[in-house]
């Protein structure tokens, strides 16, 4: 089994530090928007967020529920796929 690389340990990060690190990479929701599969965000919005021209909307209702439901989704993914999910 391959080991995933930790690019930035987030356990002790403040929310602001996490947001700064998040801007440096592409996450799952970013990938969906870049591919045109996110009806709430366009590829150009992702680009503008990454270069710091606009703020990411991490306080939206969808972002809130995404954060709240992370553990539930991870458990269900593990149950359905048989793959382990680790929280780093």
Buried (B, 14 or more C-beta within 10 A) or exposed (E): EEEEEEEEEEEEEEEEEEEEBBEEEEEEBBEBBBEEEBEEBEEEBBBBBBEEEEEBEBEEEEEEEBEEEEEEEBEEEEEEEEEEBEEE
